[in-house]
């Protein structure tokens, strides 16, 4: 047995060296830009960049684009980037056919064996051009506040209560990506200062919200001050997660015998964060 050990060790070393050399010489593609976290604006031109190893420059690569709608749902979009020479970069102008949202880009070279491919490590955002976007105004007459929203969103005022409204993309039947509404004061906290109330509000109002994670003072274009917050919460006893932003403005107070302490602007879909920030700045009160 002792005599066999050196032979076994030599064989294993040869196997490892062979695998190393094989991997070293294997062709590969690596997407560099966009690779996750970038914000690309409709109508603007960007340089898609990638790196390749052991793939000739005259080889052809193709690209594809997928929108990430949810953790389980994606939508593929046409992309006029195919049969490209492997130069490492290509110019791409973001078309207006793509809804605002999160996307993944893939690059692939088809070969006689298995395809050689890579994709964005994480989603990047496509947003509508702020210069070309048409805006409309939602005015809540009952509670005396207003804000503007882009016309690619559908407005749905809450029936019955008329306390606020929800906004969603026209071409989607999914939930509302942004909501705004007045909120009745939590019992026994009606008279505490507004900035203190904000620091406790979501814990009292929303199930499973456990602690204030962040708070930031914001000022709208009309000069109104508010507080943008995020919260730590747990779902079904799992690990803590951080909420999307809730921004609080002072409410109208007593309306028909009810103390409306806050007006809240909620982001419900992270892919609309830039639109949310733009809408937030337009918020105004009588």
C-alpha positions, 0 to 999 in steps of 0.5 A: 500500500505504501508503494502505491501512495506516490503513484496515486499522488502523481496521478492526482496531480496530473489530473489537477494540472490537466484540468487547470490547463483545460480551464485556462484555455477554455473560451469564455465571455464576461459581460462588463457593462451593464452588469447590475445596478446601472440606470439607463435612460430611454433615448440615450446611447450607451456602450455595452462592453464585454471581455472574451478569452480564447475567442477570435475577434472575427467570431460572432456574438449575439445579445438578448434582453429580459425584463425582471417582473418578479422573482418568478416572472420574466419577459423577453424583449427584442434586441437588434444586437446579433451577429456582432463581431467579437470586438468587446464593445457595441453602441446601444440606444435604449428604445422607447419600446421598453417599459421602465423596470429592471432588466438583465442583458445576456451575451452568447456565442454559439459553438459546435459544442455548448454555447459560451455565454454570460449575463448581467450579475444583477438587474439594471434599470431602464427609466423613461426620459425625464425630458420627454416624459409627459406629466399629469397632476393628481389633486385630492380635493377632499384632503387638499394635496396634489402630486404629479405623475408620468402619463405612462402610469394609470391613476386609480383613486381609492373608491369610497374613502377618496383618501388617496390613489395608486399608480401602475403601468398601463400595460400591466395588470400587476399591483400598484407600484406607488401609492399615496394616501392620508392616514388616520393618527394612531390611537393615543399618539395624536398629539405627539410632535410630527417628527417623533410620530414619524419615527414610530408610525409604521411600527404601529400601523403595519403588521410585522414592522419592527424598527425604524431603519433609516430616516431622511428629511426631504424638501419638495419643489413647493418647499414642503418638508417631509421624512423619507423612511425605511423599516426593518420587518420580518415575514412569518418569523423569517430573517429581517428585511428592509422595506421600500421607502415610505415618505411622510408629510403632515396630514390635514388634521381633523376632517369630518371628526377624524384626525388624519395625522400623515400623508404617506407616499409609498414605493411598492416596486423597487424598479420605480424608485426614480419615478418615485423620487420625481413624484415625491418632489412634486408633492404639494398641499393647499 
